[in-house]
Amino acid sequence: IHASSNEARPSFRQSDGFYRMDAEYRNSILQELHLLAVTHTSNQTLAKSQPQPSVLNSIYFGGGTPSLAPLETLQTILSAVITQFPCSPETEITLEMDPGSFNLEYLRCVKRMGFNRVSLGVQSFNDTILAHIGRTHRYQDIVDSLSMLREVGLDNYSLDLISGLPGVSKDAWADTLKHALVITDGKGPPHLSTYDLQIESNTVFDRWYSHFDAEDDDDDDEDDDETDDIEENQNGRLIVEQKVDTNEMPTANFSEQTEHFVETPVSSAPPSVSSKLNSNSNSSLLFALPNAKDSAYMYKYTSKFLKNAGYEHYEISSYARRTNTNTPTLAADGIEGKYLRSKHNANYWGIGSSWHAIGLGATSFIMGKRYARPKQMSDYIKWTNSTTNKYNLHRCWQQQQEEDNNISHQCNNHWVPPWLPENSNTDSAMRKQEDNDELELEILDDIVMKRLRTSDGLDMSFVWERYGDKKVEAIFQGAELAFDLGMASLLLLSKNNSMVAISEKEAINIQCQNVVLRLTDPDGFLFSNT
């Protein structure tokens, strides 16, 4: 479920305009949910040979900042999902929340609604850096948020952190990871997601840093004569003077010097205003971005540090804490213990996985194809209204019966509603049966890319049984350089559940039974993430 509330200012969230917008968007969400529910139910009735719809594995409220939405909106939408789709006590129901965007009573209401997991958008523990990247929360807000989670008993939560932020050195990132464990009672959060900062083109960050090359891989060039605009502050950190449109700067102020992060509470007061920042100036201070080598170091350090702290690096950017359990399970690394993986994240990378996405700009993934909604609020509302009117019940069921030969109706519960808009990079017409081979290859490509993002890796016996030995050989050939560089390996699951490395030839001789292809951690993961 994609929320619409993102950077709405507190003053606007109290206005009549905000509540009108929220009510209109909420009604559009409910329209789409209802249409999906009734069409899916009738599809099951018409196609009697298909099994009953599966219980929802996860429900995830994200997209913008859902914790800025009124409680009534969250309650109405979640109730609509739960009442129209099969759920169970094991269904993971996550709400993305930003520190400082909720209070204790709000959190209690969220738990009573049925949310059982929170994803907390921390990003950084440093007030100066948070202000510099335009975040409205501060360190004390993070401390308060964690305290409230403990008080209401929402013990299943994740912290989101970003490496590669402007002004963050290798040492500062190491301190950030240490503090993520210290601030959560010393045992660490159940789940951590760490992302490298990616600057997209035509964004404010892109305009700020477009004239500064922060990815110089030649260490010998760091002190050459082309650094006229770079000076070193008192903490030994590089800062960059750039001409920037001050109207695009974050509303929060930030100080001239980057504070080196230490494991002590940072003041929750806004950083002091630099003398170089004023409304009449056309230039402002920018902190330097880490170069490519430092960013790679941060990624590798994160993996080793968190694994030593008892976390499973189960996906390129995701870490799950090992916890004590009376029913231990065998993890990918062969260590017994239960890991607190995100069910929602794990579904993204699973073989044959699919999901329905609802809301502004949301993208569903069904049968290897993506179906995107309009990205503008007015366009999305018009789309839901017109779709509801166009696909009335009689037309929808009749069209469904007439299109029984469509490939999208031929894989268990992976039914594609006929009213879903396909992504612009796919054919506008529904794929016909004669295109089945091409679609199967696209699905295989997607499976390979997704599974290699995970520590579980790609099940080669599945590839052999479904696609044949030629496709297995093609995958091995494509991975040859990675094998040679030690970035990938073939492993055989033995009878005692241990993993043994084998060659491509040995794997083919046993038809890849119990064989998995994995990228190494961290080098293989790092290479695939570049």
SELO-963799 format. One record per residue (C-alpha): residue in three letters; z, x, y. Coordinates in steps of 0.25 Angstrom, whole numbers, m for minus. Example, Ala and Ser with C-alpha at 12.3 -4.5 7.8 and 13.67 -1.06 7.14 Angstrom:
# residues 2
[site "ALA",[31,49,m18]]
[site "SER",[29,55,m4]]
END
This chain:
# residues 530
[site "ILE",[0,0,0]]
[site "HIS",[m5,6,13]]
[site "ALA",[5,4,25]]
[site "SER",[m1,2,39]]
[site "SER",[11,7,47]]
[site "ASN",[9,22,49]]
[site "GLU",[12,28,63]]
[site "ALA",[16,15,70]]
[site "ARG",[26,18,81]]
[site "PRO",[40,12,80]]
[site "SER",[37,4,93]]
[site "PHE",[24,m2,87]]
[site "ARG",[31,m5,74]]
[site "GLN",[40,m15,82]]
[site "SER",[29,m21,89]]
[site "ASP",[22,m35,86]]
[site "GLY",[9,m27,84]]
[site "PHE",[14,m19,73]]
[site "TYR",[20,m31,65]]
[site "ARG",[7,m39,67]]
[site "MET",[m1,m27,62]]
[site "ASP",[9,m25,50]]
[site "ALA",[8,m40,46]]
[site "GLU",[m7,m40,46]]
[site "TYR",[m8,m27,38]]
[site "ARG",[3,m33,28]]
[site "ASN",[m5,m46,26]]
[site "SER",[m18,m37,23]]
[site "ILE",[m10,m29,13]]
[site "LEU",[m5,m42,6]]
[site "GLN",[m19,m48,6]]
[site "GLU",[m24,m36,m1]]
[site "LEU",[m13,m35,m11]]
[site "HIS",[m15,m50,m14]]
[site "LEU",[m30,m49,m16]]
[site "LEU",[m27,m37,m25]]
[site "ALA",[m17,m44,m33]]
[site "VAL",[m24,m57,m36]]
[site "THR",[m38,m50,m39]]
[site "HIS",[m31,m40,m48]]
[site "THR",[m24,m52,m56]]
[site "SER",[m36,m60,m57]]
[site "ASN",[m44,m48,m62]]
[site "GLN",[m34,m46,m73]]
[site "THR",[m36,m61,m77]]
[site "LEU",[m51,m60,m77]]
[site "ALA",[m51,m47,m85]]
[site "LYS",[m42,m52,m96]]
[site "SER",[m45,m39,m104]]
[site "GLN",[m38,m31,m93]]
[site "PRO",[m23,m28,m94]]
[site "GLN",[m13,m34,m85]]
[site "PRO",[m11,m26,m72]]
[site "SER",[m2,m14,m73]]
[site "VAL",[11,m13,m66]]
[site "LEU",[10,m6,m53]]
[site "ASN",[14,8,m54]]
[site "SER",[17,11,m39]]
[site "ILE",[17,4,m26]]
[site "TYR",[15,13,m14]]
[site "PHE",[17,9,1]]
[site "GLY",[10,21,9]]
[site "GLY",[m2,23,18]]
[site "GLY",[5,23,32]]
[site "THR",[20,23,34]]
[site "PRO",[25,10,26]]
[site "SER",[39,12,30]]
[site "LEU",[35,8,44]]
[site "ALA",[31,m6,39]]
[site "PRO",[40,m18,41]]
[site "LEU",[48,m21,29]]
[site "GLU",[42,m34,28]]
[site "THR",[28,m28,26]]
[site "LEU",[33,m19,15]]
[site "GLN",[40,m30,8]]
[site "THR",[29,m39,9]]
[site "ILE",[18,m30,3]]
[site "LEU",[27,m24,m8]]
[site "SER",[31,m38,m12]]
[site "ALA",[16,m42,m13]]
[site "VAL",[13,m30,m22]]
[site "ILE",[25,m32,m31]]
[site "THR",[22,m47,m33]]
[site "GLN",[7,m46,m35]]
[site "PHE",[7,m33,m44]]
[site "PRO",[15,m29,m56]]
[site "CYS",[26,m20,m53]]
[site "SER",[38,m14,m61]]
[site "PRO",[51,m8,m58]]
[site "GLU",[44,6,m60]]
[site "THR",[33,3,m50]]
[site "GLU",[35,14,m39]]
[site "ILE",[35,7,m25]]
[site "THR",[34,18,m14]]
[site "LEU",[35,17,1]]
[site "GLU",[30,28,10]]
[site "MET",[41,30,21]]
[site "ASP",[42,39,33]]
[site "PRO",[55,45,37]]
[site "GLY",[60,38,50]]
[site "SER",[52,25,47]]
[site "PHE",[63,17,40]]
[site "ASN",[78,15,40]]
[site "LEU",[88,12,29]]
[site "GLU",[87,m3,29]]
[site "TYR",[71,m2,29]]
[site "LEU",[73,7,16]]
[site "ARG",[82,m2,10]]
[site "CYS",[72,m14,12]]
[site "VAL",[61,m5,6]]
[site "LYS",[69,m2,m7]]
[site "ARG",[73,m17,m8]]
[site "MET",[58,m21,m7]]
[site "GLY",[55,m12,m20]]
[site "PHE",[51,1,m14]]
[site "ASN",[56,12,m24]]
[site "ARG",[50,24,m18]]
[site "VAL",[48,30,m5]]
[site "SER",[38,41,0]]
[site "LEU",[45,48,12]]
[site "GLY",[35,54,22]]
[site "VAL",[43,66,26]]
[site "GLN",[32,76,29]]
[site "SER",[41,87,35]]
[site "PHE",[56,89,38]]
[site "ASN",[53,96,51]]
[site "ASP",[54,88,63]]
[site "THR",[45,97,71]]
[site "ILE",[34,96,61]]
[site "LEU",[36,81,59]]
[site "ALA",[34,79,74]]
[site "HIS",[22,88,74]]
[site "ILE",[15,80,63]]
[site "GLY",[18,67,70]]
[site "ARG",[28,62,61]]
[site "THR",[39,53,67]]
[site "HIS",[50,56,57]]
[site "ARG",[60,68,58]]
[site "TYR",[69,75,48]]
[site "GLN",[80,66,50]]
[site "ASP",[72,54,47]]
[site "ILE",[69,61,34]]
[site "VAL",[83,64,31]]
[site "ASP",[87,49,34]]
[site "SER",[76,44,26]]
[site "LEU",[80,51,14]]
[site "SER",[94,47,16]]
[site "MET",[90,32,17]]
[site "LEU",[82,33,4]]
[site "ARG",[94,38,m3]]
[site "GLU",[103,27,3]]
[site "VAL",[94,16,m2]]
[site "GLY",[91,22,m16]]
[site "LEU",[76,25,m14]]
[site "ASP",[77,38,m23]]
[site "ASN",[62,38,m26]]
[site "TYR",[56,44,m14]]
[site "SER",[46,55,m10]]
[site "LEU",[45,65,2]]
[site "ASP",[32,68,8]]
[site "LEU",[30,82,14]]
[site "ILE",[18,89,20]]
[site "SER",[16,104,19]]
[site "GLY",[6,111,29]]
[site "LEU",[11,104,41]]
[site "PRO",[10,111,55]]
[site "GLY",[21,121,57]]
[site "VAL",[25,121,42]]
[site "SER",[26,135,36]]
[site "LYS",[28,139,22]]
[site "ASP",[43,141,24]]
[site "ALA",[44,128,31]]
[site "TRP",[37,120,20]]
[site "ALA",[47,127,9]]
[site "ASP",[59,122,18]]
[site "THR",[53,108,18]]
[site "LEU",[52,107,3]]
[site "LYS",[66,113,2]]
[site "HIS",[71,102,12]]
[site "ALA",[64,91,4]]
[site "LEU",[74,94,m7]]
[site "VAL",[86,97,1]]
[site "ILE",[85,84,10]]
[site "THR",[84,75,m3]]
[site "ASP",[98,79,m8]]
[site "GLY",[93,92,m13]]
[site "LYS",[86,86,m26]]
[site "GLY",[73,83,m18]]
[site "PRO",[65,70,m17]]
[site "PRO",[60,63,m29]]
[site "HIS",[46,66,m24]]
[site "LEU",[39,75,m14]]
[site "SER",[25,74,m9]]
[site "THR",[20,86,m2]]
[site "TYR",[7,86,6]]
[site "ASP",[m1,97,13]]
[site "LEU",[m5,93,27]]
[site "GLN",[m20,89,27]]
[site "ILE",[m26,88,41]]
[site "GLU",[m37,78,41]]
[site "SER",[m49,79,51]]
[site "ASN",[m49,70,63]]
[site "THR",[m34,68,63]]
[site "VAL",[m24,72,74]]
[site "PHE",[m19,85,66]]
[site "ASP",[m34,89,64]]
[site "ARG",[m36,88,79]]
[site "TRP",[m23,96,81]]
[site "TYR",[m27,107,71]]
[site "SER",[m42,107,72]]
[site "HIS",[m42,121,80]]
[site "PHE",[m32,128,71]]
[site "ASP",[m35,134,58]]
[site "ALA",[m22,133,50]]
[site "GLU",[m29,137,37]]
[site "ASP",[m32,152,39]]
[site "ASP",[m30,158,25]]
[site "ASP",[m32,172,30]]
[site "ASP",[m18,177,32]]
[site "ASP",[m24,189,39]]
[site "ASP",[m30,180,50]]
[site "GLU",[m16,174,54]]
[site "ASP",[m14,184,65]]
[site "ASP",[m28,186,70]]
[site "ASP",[m33,184,84]]
[site "GLU",[m37,170,82]]
[site "THR",[m23,164,84]]
[site "ASP",[m22,164,99]]
[site "ASP",[m17,150,98]]
[site "ILE",[m6,152,88]]
[site "GLU",[7,157,91]]
[site "GLU",[20,159,83]]
[site "ASN",[32,151,86]]
[site "GLN",[47,157,85]]
[site "ASN",[48,152,71]]
[site "GLY",[36,161,67]]
[site "ARG",[27,148,65]]
[site "LEU",[13,147,70]]
[site "ILE",[10,137,81]]
[site "VAL",[m3,133,87]]
[site "GLU",[m6,129,101]]
[site "GLN",[m18,118,101]]
[site "LYS",[m23,109,111]]
[site "VAL",[m20,95,106]]
[site "ASP",[m21,81,111]]
[site "THR",[m7,78,114]]
[site "ASN",[m9,63,112]]
[site "GLU",[m12,66,97]]
[site "MET",[1,74,95]]
[site "PRO",[13,67,87]]
[site "THR",[22,59,96]]
[site "ALA",[34,67,92]]
[site "ASN",[37,80,99]]
[site "PHE",[38,93,92]]
[site "SER",[44,106,96]]
[site "GLU",[36,119,99]]
[site "GLN",[42,126,87]]
[site "THR",[41,122,73]]
[site "GLU",[55,121,67]]
[site "HIS",[57,129,54]]
[site "PHE",[62,119,43]]
[site "VAL",[75,122,37]]
[site "GLU",[84,114,27]]
[site "THR",[92,108,38]]
[site "PRO",[90,95,45]]
[site "VAL",[80,96,56]]
[site "SER",[84,88,69]]
[site "SER",[79,74,69]]
[site "ALA",[77,75,84]]
[site "PRO",[63,76,89]]
[site "PRO",[58,91,91]]
[site "SER",[59,95,106]]
[site "VAL",[46,94,114]]
[site "SER",[39,107,116]]
[site "SER",[37,112,130]]
[site "LYS",[22,113,126]]
[site "LEU",[21,98,123]]
[site "ASN",[20,89,135]]
[site "SER",[11,77,138]]
[site "ASN",[3,85,148]]
[site "SER",[m1,96,138]]
[site "ASN",[m14,96,130]]
[site "SER",[m9,106,119]]
[site "SER",[3,105,110]]
[site "LEU",[9,114,99]]
[site "LEU",[3,113,85]]
[site "PHE",[10,119,73]]
[site "ALA",[1,128,64]]
[site "LEU",[m3,122,51]]
[site "PRO",[0,130,38]]
[site "ASN",[m12,138,33]]
[site "ALA",[m19,135,20]]
[site "LYS",[m11,146,13]]
[site "ASP",[2,141,18]]
[site "SER",[m1,127,14]]
[site "ALA",[m5,132,0]]
[site "TYR",[8,139,m1]]
[site "MET",[16,127,3]]
[site "TYR",[9,119,m8]]
[site "LYS",[13,129,m19]]
[site "TYR",[27,131,m14]]
[site "THR",[29,116,m14]]
[site "SER",[25,115,m28]]
[site "LYS",[34,126,m33]]
[site "PHE",[46,123,m25]]
[site "LEU",[46,108,m29]]
[site "LYS",[43,111,m43]]
[site "ASN",[55,121,m43]]
[site "ALA",[63,110,m37]]
[site "GLY",[60,100,m49]]
[site "TYR",[48,93,m44]]
[site "GLU",[35,90,m52]]
[site "HIS",[23,93,m44]]
[site "TYR",[15,81,m50]]
[site "GLU",[4,80,m40]]
[site "ILE",[m2,89,m30]]
[site "SER",[7,84,m19]]
[site "SER",[18,77,m26]]
[site "TYR",[31,82,m32]]
[site "ALA",[41,73,m41]]
[site "ARG",[55,78,m43]]
[site "ARG",[60,79,m57]]
[site "THR",[72,71,m60]]
[site "ASN",[83,69,m71]]
[site "THR",[79,59,m81]]
[site "ASN",[84,54,m95]]
[site "THR",[70,52,m99]]
[site "PRO",[63,65,m96]]
[site "THR",[47,66,m95]]
[site "LEU",[39,78,m96]]
[site "ALA",[32,82,m83]]
[site "ALA",[19,89,m81]]
[site "ASP",[26,102,m81]]
[site "GLY",[33,100,m94]]
[site "ILE",[47,99,m88]]
[site "GLU",[55,87,m92]]
[site "GLY",[60,77,m81]]
[site "LYS",[56,65,m74]]
[site "TYR",[48,66,m61]]
[site "LEU",[48,57,m49]]
[site "ARG",[33,56,m47]]
[site "SER",[27,46,m38]]
[site "LYS",[21,35,m47]]
[site "HIS",[11,32,m35]]
[site "ASN",[7,46,m34]]
[site "ALA",[5,48,m48]]
[site "ASN",[m4,36,m49]]
[site "TYR",[m13,42,m39]]
[site "TRP",[m16,54,m49]]
[site "GLY",[m16,46,m62]]
[site "ILE",[m28,45,m72]]
[site "GLY",[m33,31,m70]]
[site "SER",[m24,28,m59]]
[site "SER",[m27,17,m49]]
[site "TRP",[m21,10,m37]]
[site "HIS",[m23,m1,m27]]
[site "ALA",[m20,2,m13]]
[site "ILE",[m18,m8,m2]]
[site "GLY",[m18,m8,13]]
[site "LEU",[m25,m1,25]]
[site "GLY",[m34,11,20]]
[site "ALA",[m28,10,6]]
[site "THR",[m37,15,m6]]
[site "SER",[m36,10,m20]]
[site "PHE",[m40,18,m32]]
[site "ILE",[m46,11,m44]]
[site "MET",[m55,15,m55]]
[site "GLY",[m58,29,m48]]
[site "LYS",[m62,22,m35]]
[site "ARG",[m55,21,m22]]
[site "TYR",[m55,8,m13]]
[site "ALA",[m51,9,1]]
[site "ARG",[m46,m1,11]]
[site "PRO",[m50,m1,26]]
[site "LYS",[m42,10,34]]
[site "GLN",[m41,2,47]]
[site "MET",[m30,m9,49]]
[site "SER",[m40,m19,54]]
[site "ASP",[m50,m16,44]]
[site "TYR",[m40,m17,33]]
[site "ILE",[m35,m31,37]]
[site "LYS",[m49,m36,39]]
[site "TRP",[m53,m31,25]]
[site "THR",[m41,m38,18]]
[site "ASN",[m44,m51,25]]
[site "SER",[m59,m50,21]]
[site "THR",[m56,m46,7]]
[site "THR",[m46,m57,5]]
[site "ASN",[m56,m67,10]]
[site "LYS",[m68,m61,3]]
[site "TYR",[m62,m60,m11]]
[site "ASN",[m55,m73,m13]]
[site "LEU",[m50,m76,m27]]
[site "HIS",[m63,m83,m32]]
[site "ARG",[m73,m72,m27]]
[site "CYS",[m64,m61,m32]]
[site "TRP",[m62,m66,m46]]
[site "GLN",[m77,m70,m47]]
[site "GLN",[m82,m56,m42]]
[site "GLN",[m72,m50,m52]]
[site "GLN",[m78,m57,m64]]
[site "GLU",[m92,m54,m59]]
[site "GLU",[m89,m39,m58]]
[site "ASP",[m83,m37,m72]]
[site "ASN",[m92,m26,m75]]
[site "ASN",[m87,m18,m63]]
[site "ILE",[m81,m5,m68]]
[site "SER",[m69,m7,m59]]
[site "HIS",[m65,m19,m69]]
[site "GLN",[m65,m10,m81]]
[site "CYS",[m52,m2,m81]]
[site "ASN",[m40,m9,m85]]
[site "ASN",[m32,m13,m72]]
[site "HIS",[m41,m4,m63]]
[site "TRP",[m48,m16,m57]]
[site "VAL",[m55,m15,m43]]
[site "PRO",[m53,m27,m34]]
[site "PRO",[m67,m30,m30]]
[site "TRP",[m63,m31,m15]]
[site "LEU",[m58,m17,m14]]
[site "PRO",[m66,m8,m4]]
[site "GLU",[m71,5,m10]]
[site "ASN",[m70,18,m3]]
[site "SER",[m82,22,5]]
[site "ASN",[m85,34,m4]]
[site "THR",[m88,25,m16]]
[site "ASP",[m99,15,m19]]
[site "SER",[m97,2,m11]]
[site "ALA",[m102,m6,m24]]
[site "MET",[m93,m7,m36]]
[site "ARG",[m96,3,m46]]
[site "LYS",[m105,m3,m58]]
[site "GLN",[m103,0,m72]]
[site "GLU",[m115,10,m72]]
[site "ASP",[m107,19,m63]]
[site "ASN",[m95,20,m73]]
[site "ASP",[m98,35,m76]]
[site "GLU",[m98,39,m62]]
[site "LEU",[m85,31,m59]]
[site "GLU",[m79,38,m72]]
[site "LEU",[m82,52,m66]]
[site "GLU",[m76,48,m53]]
[site "ILE",[m64,43,m60]]
[site "LEU",[m63,56,m68]]
[site "ASP",[m64,65,m55]]
[site "ASP",[m53,57,m49]]
[site "ILE",[m44,58,m61]]
[site "VAL",[m46,73,m62]]
[site "MET",[m43,75,m47]]
[site "LYS",[m31,66,m47]]
[site "ARG",[m25,72,m60]]
[site "LEU",[m26,86,m56]]
[site "ARG",[m18,83,m44]]
[site "THR",[m6,81,m54]]
[site "SER",[3,89,m62]]
[site "ASP",[m1,81,m74]]
[site "GLY",[m15,85,m73]]
[site "LEU",[m28,79,m79]]
[site "ASP",[m27,74,m93]]
[site "MET",[m39,80,m100]]
[site "SER",[m38,72,m112]]
[site "PHE",[m40,59,m103]]
[site "VAL",[m53,66,m97]]
[site "TRP",[m58,70,m111]]
[site "GLU",[m56,56,m117]]
[site "ARG",[m61,48,m105]]
[site "TYR",[m72,57,m100]]
[site "GLY",[m76,67,m111]]
[site "ASP",[m76,81,m114]]
[site "LYS",[m87,84,m104]]
[site "LYS",[m78,79,m92]]
[site "VAL",[m67,88,m97]]
[site "GLU",[m76,100,m98]]
[site "ALA",[m80,97,m84]]
[site "ILE",[m66,96,m79]]
[site "PHE",[m62,109,m86]]
[site "GLN",[m74,116,m79]]
[site "GLY",[m70,111,m65]]
[site "ALA",[m56,116,m68]]
[site "GLU",[m61,130,m72]]
[site "LEU",[m58,137,m59]]
[site "ALA",[m44,131,m58]]
[site "PHE",[m41,136,m73]]
[site "ASP",[m46,150,m69]]
[site "LEU",[m37,150,m56]]
[site "GLY",[m25,144,m63]]
[site "MET",[m25,131,m55]]
[site "ALA",[m27,122,m67]]
[site "SER",[m24,122,m82]]
[site "LEU",[m26,114,m95]]
[site "LEU",[m13,110,m102]]
[site "LEU",[m11,104,m116]]
[site "LEU",[1,95,m118]]
[site "SER",[7,100,m131]]
[site "LYS",[16,92,m141]]
[site "ASN",[29,97,m134]]
[site "ASN",[24,92,m121]]
[site "SER",[22,106,m116]]
[site "MET",[9,110,m108]]
[site "VAL",[0,121,m114]]
[site "ALA",[m12,127,m106]]
[site "ILE",[m25,127,m114]]
[site "SER",[m40,130,m111]]
[site "GLU",[m51,121,m108]]
[site "LYS",[m57,124,m121]]
[site "GLU",[m44,121,m129]]
[site "ALA",[m43,108,m121]]
[site "ILE",[m57,104,m125]]
[site "ASN",[m55,107,m139]]
[site "ILE",[m43,97,m140]]
[site "GLN",[m51,87,m131]]
[site "CYS",[m41,89,m120]]
[site "GLN",[m30,81,m128]]
[site "ASN",[m17,83,m120]]
[site "VAL",[m24,92,m110]]
[site "VAL",[m21,91,m95]]
[site "LEU",[m28,99,m84]]
[site "ARG",[m19,102,m73]]
[site "LEU",[m19,110,m60]]
[site "THR",[m8,121,m58]]
[site "ASP",[3,119,m49]]
[site "PRO",[3,123,m37]]
[site "ASP",[m11,131,m37]]
[site "GLY",[m20,120,m44]]
[site "PHE",[m13,109,m36]]
[site "LEU",[m15,117,m23]]
[site "PHE",[m30,120,m25]]
[site "SER",[m33,105,m29]]
[site "ASN",[m26,101,m16]]
[site "THR",[m34,109,m7]]
END
